[in-house]
Amino acid sequence: SPWLLLAPLLSPTVPQVTSPPCCLCPEGVHRFQWIRNLVPEFGVSSSHVRVLSSPAEFFELMKGQIKVAKRRVVMASLYLGTGPLEQELVDCLESTLEKSLQAKFPSDLKVSILLDFTRGSRGRKNSRTMLLPLLQRFPEQVRVSLFHTPNLRGLLRLLIPERLNETIGLQHIKVYLFDNNVILSGANLSDSYFTNRQDRYVFLQDCVEIADFFTELVDAVGDVSLQLQGDDTVQVVDGMVHPYKGDRAAYCKAANKRVMDVINSARTRQQMLHAQTFHSDSLLTQKDAAAAGDRRPAPDTWIYPLIQMNTFAIQIDEIVTETLLTEAERGAKVYLTTGYFNLTQAYMDLVLGTRAEYQILLASPEVNGFFGAKGVAGAIPAAYVHIERQFYSEVCSLGQQERVQLQEYWRRGWTFHAKGLWLYLAGSSLPCLTLIGSPNFGYRSVHRDLEAQIAIVTENPALQQQLHQEQEQLYLRSGVVSSATFEQPSRQVKLWVKIVTPLIKNFF
């Protein structure tokens, strides 16, 4: 059985709760400035940040942005679907590239797409076949990179069948970038994510430094990925170690350096550009900035990109998330949501052992993305119910029902894929911080997959209100979990699922 080959990976690592990078400051949003010790800090005006609410809005915005892009389109996702809506996106790309060729002046429009190799290669018609016409027609302008985890190699790669091989590790980052505009989301490029699969999305408009950073990040991951060729073969970038044929340690070391160089160089640039508008230990005075011609308004919102690639020993998102949960004070409220409730042991320990109030939103079985799936995958919603019930029992045994509350999202004909958190400081009715992006707070996100999200810290009331309304709209479609919840017929879990769940929970 292929599961025997997975045996070395089945045992979870011992969770380690990392110490905060530094003590938090006592007042206001400035308490989060410690994040800049790890990643670049981008100061922006809140007027450049827009929260989207629906799959349709997300899809229409993507098409509109592609049509007007002049310099770059960068898209990172798990996969590109094969239906008519996905074809619309590809057609938009083709049309924009065609216009760039017909322009009076030579165009420098580049399209870079990063997907996962195993998910993007699944089936005869797949992400690769969808993109091949673009690659063949515009070979100088289009790049398609397919990330292949270095953990899927040797006998494991030969014997584990399609779909199951995706459990070992994936490219899970979701970033969609058009010139200097960026969409951060947890949504993939697939029809359900454009119609009836609820996710989260934030649109950063005219944020050139953030767009540059994510372009460089996707380029870096692309450089350590396999490059799709016009004949549907793949090859590595010249001088790069092969992800599954080459030496694993050498590959991971090279990948770590490539990604960390992007993070560290951007961090240095941002310290020079923006320290004067936010920190007392400024490198430049505001008068110096004005003399240099920087007429931008002082920022009231700060964006921090949080990267998690444990395969490459990059654990920034994990460190920041653990610190936020550790330091949330008594009276603070944390609204945490995930499409797949499977928190790491470290995150569970922090939720159960710290002081803030928690409202955790998760998918009811009927809106889980695996609900009704064929074969073993059809049992995955039941496995999540089992994990949910175990966690709820622990909450009750510790007498924490008032402080930690579970809620299940339900919406007829929809599925639920939203993830992230909103932090309300003690005494505040509006959030000052949100995390939004691809991580699900589970074992896969922390240990197996490539993930990216952003922390948005804002002191602007209008943007705080936008974030609050986003949270409220999601939670309004939910019901509070109680002991009676697990007595419902849809919550009955078969014995074999209960037995298998502890063994496989780290793979989904």
N, C-alpha and C positions, 0 to 999 in steps of 0.2 A: 504494500500500500504506500502511496506517496506520503501518507502521514508519518510513516516511520522515518522518512528522510527529514521531516520537520522536527523530529524529537529534540535535536540540540537547541532549537529555537523556542520550544514550548515553555521552558521555565522562565518566568518573568524575572527581570533583574530586581535587586533589592532597591526600593525607592530611596532616593537621597534628597532630602529637602535642603536646598542650597540656601546659604545665608544671603541676606539682602546685600547688594553691591555697596550700599552705604545707608546711613540712617536717613529716614524720611524727614523732610522739613515739616514744621508743625502747622503752617498756614496755607490755606487755599490750594489752587492748582500747582503752585510752585513746589509743592511737596513731591511732585513726580519728576523733577529735573534730574534725579539720579539716573534715569533711564539713558540720558545722554552719555553716561560713562561707558555704555555698552554699544550704542548705535548712533547714527547721525540723527540730529534733531532738526526738523524742518519747521520754521516759524512761518505761518501763513495767516492771512485774513480769513475770518470765518465766512465771509461772503463767497469764498472760493470753494466751500464745502457744501455739497448737497446730498442728502440722504434719499435714496430711492426706496420705493415700497413694494413694487410688484414685478413679477417676471416679465410682463408685457412692456413695462416702462424700461426695464433693463435691456430687453431685446431691441426695442425701437431706438433707444439711445445708442446702442452699439452700432446698428446699421447707419444711423445718421452720422456718427463720428467717423466711421470708415469712409463714407462718401466724401467727407470734406478734408480728410487727412492729406497733408502735403509732403511731410518729411518722413514720418515713421508710423508704422502700426506694429505693436508688439503684443502678442497674445500668449499667455501661459495658462494651461488648463490640464486637467487629467486626460481629457479626450475631446474629440469633435464627433458629434453624432452623424448619422447618415440619412436623415429624413429631409423633407422639403424645406423646413425652416433653416436647418443647418446649411442646405444648399443655397438659400437666400444670402446667408453671410458670405459664403464662398463667392457667389456671384457679385456681391458688393465689392469684395476685394479685387476680383478680376476687373470690374468696371473702373475702379479707382486706379489700378495699375495701368490699364489701357489708356486712361486720360493722361496719366503721367508721361506716357510715351509720346502722346500726340501734342503735348504742350510745346509752345514756341521755344521755351528755354529748356535745356536738358534737366530732367527731374532727378532728384536724389532720393525719391521715395523708396524706403526699404520696408519689407514685411518680414517679421521674424515670429515664428510660431514654435512654441515649446509644448510638447505633449509627453505622456508616458508611453514607453515602448510597448509594454505588454497590453495595456488597455487599448492603445491606439492601433494595435495590430490584430485585435480580436475579430475573427470572422473573415469571410471573403471580401465583403464590402465593409470598409472600416475608415478610420481617420486618415490613414495613409492614402487610400484610393481616392478619398474626397479631395485631397490636397495635391495629388500628383499633377493634374492638369495645370495648376498655377505654377508649380515648380518647373514643368516642362516648357511652359510658354514664357515665363519670366525668370530664367535661371540666374540672372545677375541681380535680381531685386528681391527674390524670395528665399528664405531660409527656413527649413523645417527640421527641428531637433527633437529627437526621441530619447528621453532619459531612460536608461536601463540600470536598475539597482545592482550594485556589485555583489549583493548578497544572494542573488539568483544565478548560480553558476554550477559547472560540473554536472554530476548526476542529478542534482536537484533540478537544474534547468531542463535536462533531457527528459526526466520522468514525470514531473508535475504537469498536469494537463492545463490547457487554456482555461481562463477564469481563476482557477485555483492558484496559478502562478502569481496572480496579482496580490495575493495575501502577503507576499514576502516583502514588498516595498514598492512605493509608487512616487511619481512626480505629482504632487497634489496642490501645488501653488495655483491660485487663480488671480491673475492680473491682466487687465485689458487696457491698453495704452494707445493713445492716438495723438500724435504730435506732443503737446504739453499737457494733455488731459489724461487722467488715470481713473479707471474703475477698479476698486478693490472689492472682492466678493468671495463667497464660498461656492458660487454657482459655476457649473461646467457649461461647455458649449454643446448643449443638447436640447431637443425640442421641449421636454418636460420643464427644463429650467427657464424656458421662454414663455411657458403657458400656465402650468398649474403645480409647480413645485416651488414652495415658498422658501426663499433664502434671504440674505441681507446683501446690500449693495451701497457703496458710498462713491460719489463722483467728485473728484478733485479737479477743478477747472483752472487752467493756466498756472499750473504749479511746475515750472520748468525743472527745478532742482529735484523734486520728487520723481518726475518723469525720467530724468536722467539716471537717477539711482536705480529705478526698477528696470530701465533699459539695460543698464550695466549688469544688474543681477541676473536677468534672463539670459543675457549674452554669456555670462560666466557659467551658468548651469548648462546652456547650450553647448559651450565649448567642451564640457566633460560628458556630453551626450553623444549618441550616434546621429549622424547626419543623413537624412533621407535624400536619395539620389533620384534622378528623373526616371530611372528604370526600376524603381521600387526596391532597390538594394539600399544598404546602409554602410557607412564607413566612419571611422573616427577622424577627428581633426588631426592634422599633421603634428606629430610630436607628443600626442596625448596617449596615456596608457589606456588600453581597452578595458571597458568596465567589467566584463565577465570572462575574457580570455587572458587578460594581463594579471599582474600581481595585484591582489586586492589591497594590501597595505599601501603600495606605491600609488595606486589609483586614488584611494581615499585621501592620502596626504596631498596629492596634487589638486584634488577637488577642494579640499579645505583651504588651501592657499589661494586658489582662484577666487573663491567666494569671499573669504575674509579680506582679501585685498580690496574688493569692491566696498565692503562695509567700512573698513578702516580709512580708506582714502576719502570716502564720502563724509565720514565723521570728522576728519580733519578739515575738509572744505567747509562744512557747516559751522564748525567752531569759529572759523575765520569770518564767515558771512553773517551769522546771526547772533553770536554771543552778546553783542552790544544791545540787542533789543530785549533781552530776557534776563540776563544774569548780572549780578553785581561785579563779578570778576571778568568784566568785558575786556576783550582784546582791542576793541575800537570804541571810541565814544560816538554818540549819536551825531555830534557835530562833524566828526571825521567822516561818518557814513554819508551825511548830507553833502559834504565837500566832494566826496568821491562820486556823487551823482546818484546815490541810492535814494530815490524818492518814494519808495514803497511805504505804505502805512505800517506802523508798528504792529506786529502780529498779536492776535488775541487767542490763537489756536496753534497747537504744536503737534506735529505728526512724527511718530517714531516707528520705523519699520522693524518688526520683530521676526527674525529668521530662525527656523528650527530644522536642522539637518543632522540628526544624531549619528547617522551613518558616517558623516564626515566630521564628527566631534564638534558640531556647532549647536549650542543649546541655549541660545539667547532667549527665545520665546518662553521656554520652560522656566528659566531663571526669573524673567520679568513676571510671568503669571504667578509663580509661587510667591514672589515677593509681594505682589499686590494682594493676594489672598492672606498672606501672613500679617501684613501691616494694616489691613482694613480694621478700623477701630470699632469699639462698641458703639452701636447706634447707626453705623454706616449700613447701607443696603447694597447687596450685590445681586443683580439679576443676571443669571448665567443660563445660556441656552445652547443646546446641542441636538443635532438631528439623530445622533447615535449615543445614547447614554451609557458610557463605558469609561468613567473617569479612572485615571491612574490612581494607584494606592496613595501616592503622595498628595494628589489633589483632594481625594476623599478625606484623608487625615486632616488636611488643612480646613476643609469645609466643616468637618465635625468638631475640630479642636480649637477653632479661633472664635473671635468675638462678634463679628458682623452678622447681620441677618441675611439669609440667602433664600432667593426664590429661583428654583431651577426648572427651566422649561425643556421638555423633551417630547418626542413624537409618541403619540398613542400607537398601538400596533397597526391600526388601520391606515395610518398615514406614514408609516415607515416605508422607506424606499424599497425594501425587500418583501413587502407584504404581497402575497400571492405569487411569489417567484417559484419557478420549477425546481424540483430536487431539493438538495440539502439547504440551498439558499432560502427556501421558503420557511425554514425553521428559525432563521435569524431573528425575526421580530420576537418570537417566543424567548429566545436567548436573552434579548434585551429586557424583556419583561422580568425574567428570572434575576438578572443583575439589578434591575430597578427595585424588585421586591426585597432583595438582600440588603440593599442600601437603605430602603425605607425602614426595614426591621431594625437596622443598626441605629438609625435616627431615633426610633421609638425607644429602644433599649437604653439609650443615653438620655432620654427625656428632652430631646432637642426639637420636638415637633413645632414649638412656637417660633424657634429661630431658623430652622431649616425646613423649607416647604417645597414639595415637588408638585409640578403642574404638567398635565398632558395636553398637547396641542391636538385639535381635531378640526377638520374642515372637509366637508363632503366633496369627493372627487379630486382632492388635492393630496400631495405628499409634503413632508416637512424636512427641510435641510438647513435651517438657519442655525448659525453658531456664533458665539461671542459672549461678551458680557458688558454690562453697564454698571458703573460704580457711582452711588449716591453718597456723598459725605454725610456724616451725622448732622441732622437738623436741616438738610437740604431736600427740597422736593424735585430737584432737577439733577441729572447726572453731569459730572464734570469730566468723566473719562469713559471711553468705550474701547473695546477690542473688536476688530472686525477683519475677517479674512478666511483662510482655509482650515485652521486647526479645529478639531472636535474635542479637545481636552482628554482624549483617550490614549491608550497605549500606542496605537498605530501612529497618531499624530506626534507623539513625543519621541518614539523610538524607531519607527520604520520609514515613514514617508518624508518627502521634502515639503515643508510648509512655510507659509508667510502670511502675516497679518500686520495690521498697523494699530498702534495705540493712538487714539485721538484724544488729546487733552485740551479742553477749551474753557475759557472764562466768559465767553459770549452767551448771553441769555437766549438769544434767538436760536443759535445752534444747539444749545443745551435742550431747548424746547423741541427741536427737530428730533433729537436722539430720544428724548422722553416719549414723544408721540410714536416713534418707531417701536420702542419697547412696549408701550401700552397696546398698540394694535396687534402685536404678536400674542401677548399674554391674554388679551380679551377673548381669544378663540380657544382658551384652555379651561380645563377643569382641575380642581385641586385633588391631589391623590390622597386617599385615606385607606384604611384597612379594608373597607368595603370594595374599593377599586379592584382588589385582587381576587374578589369572590365572583367577579363577572366571568361568564363563559369564555370571553375572548382573552382572559388573563390566565387561563388554565395552561400549565406548562407540562408537557410529557416528561416522564422520568428520564428517558434517554437524553433529552435536551439538557436537563439539569446536570446529568453526569458529564456530558461532553463540554458544556459551557466553560468550566474552569480551565479545561485543556486548550480550548481554541479562542478564548476571549481576547487574546493578544493579537489575533489576526484579522479582526473585523471591527 
